[in-house]
Amino acid sequence: MFGKLKLMSIATLLAFVSGAFAADVKPTGTLPVVYINTKGSKPIVEKEEKIPATIWIDAAGTDYASLGSEAAPVAFTVSGRGNYSWVGFEKKPYKVKFDTKTSVLGLPKNKTFALLAHADDNLAFLRNAMGFELSKRMGLSWTPTQIPVELVLNGEYRGLYFFVETIKIDKNRVKIVEQDEPAPAGADVTGGWLVEIDNYDSDPHVTINEPGYGGIWFTYKSPEVLSSEQETYLTNQLQTIMDAIYVEDKNSTEWEKYIDIDAAARYYIVQEILDDCESYKDQGADAKWKFGPVWDFGNAYQRPSKDWVWPGTTFHQVWIGELCKFPRFMDKVREVWKEYAENNANFQKAYVDNYINSIREAAKADAER
């Protein structure tokens, strides 16, 4: 055995040792264990292909409820998801979709969830956990819930994952009117809208130029397919907001006709506390647009200086720096901060301690794998 190993290249030896360790790692049983088996054990290598699969969840002695069983798993489909998180890491995130609305681990019933790997989180898996918790405590209208689990995919232990509610229009998630895709001629196209400020020009989007920066891509998530009337309305709305924000008179209240100032202040404070350097994600409903829900904190806690969150970051912060020039916005930020601080001044340490204790053993197994 050892004689043969001497003939192996360093790369082959490392692969051999890595595989041996991975095969030995098992679920710790300290978190719910999610078992997914794809049809024919087909590997999940694409985001576009929805692979038929089954799932069952062993609550493993936790306070959560199990789902299905090994003998009677639940049918659903699974596919890849994410952008950089999909291509940048061996530990992949997944999108899962049930045939009917299903309650998973106590989460409100829905068809669609995500299994996030948080492979880019080198801070004890704290980035999204803290971001979501801060958002809930800040009082944003809806924040996704994520539940730590361990994943076994086609018999192979994949490590610590997070079962997460995805952002979509639903009575239990983003509560706005869902438009037709595309809207028929003469339909009301004023709402609802679910729009993300993105940095991927391959997604369906409209482009608005921001003064001093250039084109900003606004990816429309719902509706996903637009009529000419919908595209015109969305483009005009975003251009009107851009123009109202970039006025010389910062005592102007024109922008407040279109943006919910309270939601914007709450969303901004979450980003500032987390040192997050990803742009706003916008949810439109009725006459005003609301900032939120929060989602991706993969770049949190990486502030390059002691400055505010918007200057000098890796990713451009759309609108934040300009909004903070408006005295009325900053007054609202101070008002919201006072309310938050009085009720949540000391929650962080207890929350972090409890959270880390809950994932401790699974995180060790994840690192070993």
C-alpha positions, -999 to 999 in steps of 0.1 A, spaced: 0 0 0 26 26 11 49 14 -17 23 22 -43 15 56 -27 52 66 -33 45 64 -70 15 88 -69 19 124 -77 13 149 -49 -20 160 -64 -32 124 -67 -22 117 -31 -41 148 -18 -72 137 -38 -69 102 -23 -66 115 13 -93 141 8 -117 115 -5 -110 91 24 -117 118 49 -149 129 31 -162 93 31 -157 89 68 -176 121 78 -212 115 90 -240 137 102 -235 147 138 -272 144 147 -271 178 164 -292 194 136 -320 182 114 -305 160 86 -318 165 51 -316 134 28 -320 141 -9 -318 114 -36 -320 124 -72 -335 101 -98 -308 76 -108 -284 95 -85 -280 121 -112 -255 148 -103 -268 184 -100 -245 203 -124 -268 229 -139 -291 257 -126 -316 254 -155 -324 217 -152 -349 207 -125 -340 171 -116 -367 148 -101 -357 138 -66 -370 128 -32 -364 143 2 -369 133 37 -358 151 69 -348 135 101 -354 160 129 -326 142 148 -340 149 183 -343 186 177 -375 206 183 -383 206 146 -407 182 129 -394 155 106 -406 154 70 -414 121 53 -392 91 61 -365 69 44 -393 45 34 -417 72 23 -398 103 11 -415 133 -5 -412 139 -42 -399 173 -55 -373 187 -79 -338 201 -72 -315 223 -93 -285 245 -88 -289 282 -78 -268 313 -72 -243 332 -93 -208 334 -79 -218 310 -51 -226 284 -78 -194 287 -99 -169 297 -72 -170 268 -48 -172 230 -47 -199 232 -20 -229 241 -41 -262 259 -32 -295 244 -44 -331 254 -52 -358 229 -42 -394 229 -54 -422 207 -40 -452 197 -61 -476 213 -36 -471 238 -8 -453 221 20 -443 232 55 -406 223 61 -390 225 96 -419 247 108 -416 273 80 -448 285 65 -461 264 36 -446 271 2 -434 252 -29 -400 269 -32 -370 270 -8 -333 272 -10 -305 250 5 -277 275 9 -241 264 14 -226 297 26 -194 284 13 -180 319 10 -186 327 47 -153 324 66 -168 340 97 -183 310 114 -214 311 91 -224 343 109 -229 367 80 -264 358 68 -275 347 103 -267 382 117 -281 399 86 -315 381 88 -317 386 126 -309 423 124 -335 427 97 -362 411 118 -353 432 149 -352 463 127 -388 457 118 -386 453 80 -419 440 66 -406 405 59 -373 387 64 -364 352 52 -358 326 79 -330 302 76 -326 269 96 -292 252 99 -293 216 87 -269 188 76 -272 176 41 -268 141 27 -270 141 -11 -272 107 -29 -257 90 1 -228 114 5 -225 138 35 -222 173 21 -219 192 54 -236 221 71 -263 238 50 -292 262 56 -328 256 46 -340 291 36 -372 308 25 -367 324 -9 -378 358 -19 -410 356 -39 -445 370 -40 -467 351 -15 -491 358 14 -464 344 37 -435 362 21 -436 394 0 -472 405 2 -478 424 -30 -501 420 -60 -488 396 -86 -491 409 -121 -498 389 -153 -467 379 -173 -469 398 -196 -498 420 -187 -526 422 -213 -532 456 -231 -549 481 -208 -541 462 -175 -529 480 -144 -491 478 -144 -485 500 -114 -479 471 -90 -467 449 -76 -431 448 -86 -403 428 -72 -370 443 -85 -334 436 -76 -304 459 -82 -280 434 -97 -245 432 -112 -253 405 -137 -263 419 -171 -274 385 -184 -306 386 -163 -337 403 -177 -334 439 -167 -338 476 -175 -308 499 -173 -308 533 -157 -278 556 -156 -267 569 -122 -249 602 -123 -212 598 -117 -213 561 -121 -230 548 -152 -255 521 -160 -273 503 -131 -290 470 -139 -325 466 -123 -334 429 -127 -371 423 -126 -380 392 -106 -418 396 -107 -432 399 -132 -404 381 -151 -418 386 -186 -429 422 -194 -452 437 -219 -441 469 -236 -464 488 -212 -448 471 -181 -413 478 -194 -421 514 -200 -437 519 -166 -408 502 -148 -382 522 -167 -400 555 -161 -405 548 -124 -368 540 -118 -356 570 -139 -380 593 -120 -366 580 -86 -331 585 -99 -338 620 -109 -355 628 -76 -326 615 -56 -299 633 -76 -312 669 -72 -291 697 -59 -317 708 -33 -314 681 -6 -344 696 12 -365 683 -16 -392 657 -7 -399 647 -42 -382 613 -39 -405 605 -9 -434 604 -32 -419 572 -47 -399 556 -19 -411 545 16 -386 565 38 -392 544 69 -384 511 51 -354 527 34 -340 539 68 -344 505 84 -328 487 55 -299 511 54 -292 506 91 -290 469 87 -265 473 59 -245 498 79 -242 476 110 -232 446 89 -206 466 69 -223 450 39 -212 461 5 -240 448 -17 -267 470 -31 -303 474 -22 -329 449 -32 -362 467 -39 -398 456 -34 -425 477 -50 -461 478 -39 -488 503 -46 -476 539 -50 -443 536 -32 -413 514 -34 -400 496 -3 -364 486 4 -361 450 12 -363 421 18 -326 415 28 -309 385 12 -273 383 4 -247 392 32 -218 373 16 -197 405 16 -206 416 51 -180 425 78 -154 435 52 -154 473 55 -121 485 41 -119 515 64 -137 532 94 -158 552 70 -195 547 63 -206 517 43 -209 534 8 -175 549 1 -146 527 -11 -164 494 -11 -158 465 -36 -194 468 -49 -210 501 -58 -238 512 -33 -266 524 -55 -284 555 -40 -271 551 -4 -245 578 -4 -269 602 -21 -298 595 1 -277 602 32 -273 638 20 -310 644 26 -316 658 61 -350 643 63 -337 609 55 -309 612 82 -335 624 107 -355 592 100 -324 571 103 -317 586 138 -353 581 148 -352 544 137 -318 539 153 -330 552 187 -360 529 186 -338 499 177 -310 507 202 -334 511 231 -349 476 225 -319 456 211 -288 471 226 -274 439 240 -289 411 219 -259 404 197 -237 385 222 -264 362 235 -277 356 199 -242 348 186 -234 325 215 -267 305 211 -263 303 173 -227 292 174 -235 265 200 -263 252 179 -241 247 148 -208 239 166 -206 201 159 -220 204 124 -196 231 115 -167 209 127 -180 180 105 -184 205 76 -148 216 80 -136 180 81 -155 171 50 
